[in-house]
């Protein structure tokens, strides 16, 4: 399943990350990825991050395209991109809801 989201430039975590060059903190990006996971696999919950590579900076207002692989017994792959540029490549640990 694929989905998309955009971080609002007014998000309260942005001030200070980094002054004069605001970027979205990884924890905010991860929160949005987990929200997308809940919609893609409503019968599963994330219990951990097995691997997560952040491949570029994300700026507020950029649209992130997210895709999840097929949920295996206890993991699922996640990829995200901004346009043609890879943003995230990872694997999440899952358990039934």
Secondary structure, DSSP 8 states (H G I E B T S, - for coil): -EEEEE--TT-TT-TTSSTTS----HHHHHHHHHHHHHHH-TTEEEEEEEEEEE-S---TT-EEEEEE----SSEEEEEEEETTEEEEEEEEEEEE-
